[in-house]
Amino acid sequence: MRINKVLVAHYSSPSGQLSEVIRNLTSPLAESGDIELRQLILRCKKPYPFPWPILRFFDTFPEAIYLDPPELEPLDLDPTQHFDLVILGYQVWFLSPSLPTTAFLKNPTVKTVLKDTPVVTVIACRDMWLMAQERVKELLSACGARLVGNVVLTDEAGSIGSFLATPLWMLTGKRGPRLGGLIPRAGVKAEHITGSRRFGERIAHALTQVQTLNTNLLRGMGAVKVNTHLIATEKAARRSFLAWGKLLRALGKQGAWARQPLVMIYIVFLIVLLIVVLPVSALLKTLAAPLLHKRIAAQRSYFSQPSGE
C-alpha cells in the first residue's frame, strides 16, 4: 500500500482563525490511513503581537508589500524529502502574503522541497486577497512548484464592514460586533470554517485514488469567489502601498523612530481615503460595469484560477 506524504505549512496569528481553517480542511487527510500528514507551523524569531499596537500594525506594511522576509525559527524540514502535495495556508497582510509566509517561500530549503511539487493554497482573510495571491503565485513559480488549487474563506462582514471590523480586531483582540452591530463581527463564519472539510475530502480522495493532481482538483466546488468590484481597488491600493512603503523604508527599518511620524500621517491618509475616495470610486465602477462586461468576465476567470468559481 502506497502512503501519500502531505506537508501542511501555515502561520496563524494568535487569533487562531487560520489554524482552525487548516485543522478542519485537513481533517479528512489526517483520518486517512493512506496519507501521512506532516504539520509545519511557521514561527518568527521576533513574534508579531496580538493584539497589535496601532503604530506597529501600520509600520509593518512596507516590509509586507515589498516582500522583505523576517527571520523564521529553524524549519524542521529535510531538503531531500519528497511530498506528494503541499498545502500552504496564509493570511493577507496589506494586500500581500503575511511576512512569515513570504519568509517560508523564500527559504532555500523550502525552494528545494517545493520544486516540481503540487501546491494548494488556503487563504483566510477579509475579501481583498487577489493581489496577495498574485505574489504567492510568483513566489511559488520561483520555487518551481505547481499551483493546483486555491481555497479562499473571507470575512462575514463584507467589503465595507470588514474595512473597519478587521483592523479593530487586530488592534483590540476582540471580534465584535461593535456599536450595536453598526460595525459587524470580524472573521470568517464558523459554518464556513467547518464547511472547508469538503475540500480536504476531495483532496484525500484524489490522493488515495492515485489521481494526478492538477488544476481540476477543486473545480466546481466554489473554492473561491472573486469580487470583481475590488479588482481595480486592490490594484490602486497596491500602488499606494508601494509608494508609501518606499518612503518609509528609506527612513529606516521596521520600528525605526524616524518612520513613526510618517506612519501617523499615513493613518490619516487612509481615513480620508475611506471616507471620501472609496465611496466615489465604488459609484464610478458600478456605473461603468455594463460597459466593461467582457473585460470583467475575463478578469473574474483569471483571478479565480486554478480552482475556478
Buried (B, 14 or more C-beta within 10 A) or exposed (E): EEEBBBBBBBBBBEBEBBBBBBBBBBBBBBEBEBBBBBBBBBEBEEEBEBBBEBBBBBBBBBBBBBBBBBEBEEBEBEEEEEBBBBBBBBBBBBBBBBBBBBBBBBBEBBBBBBEEBBBBBBBBBBBBBBBBBBBBBEBBEEBEBBBBBBBBBBBBBBBEBBBBBBBBBBBBBEBBBBEEEEBBBBBBBEEBBBBBBBBBBBBBEBBBEEEEBEBBBBBEBBBBEBBBBBBBBBBBBBEBBEEBBEEBBEBEEBEEEEBBEBBEEBEEEBEEBEEEEBEEBBEEBEEEEEEBEEEBEEBBEEBBBBBBB
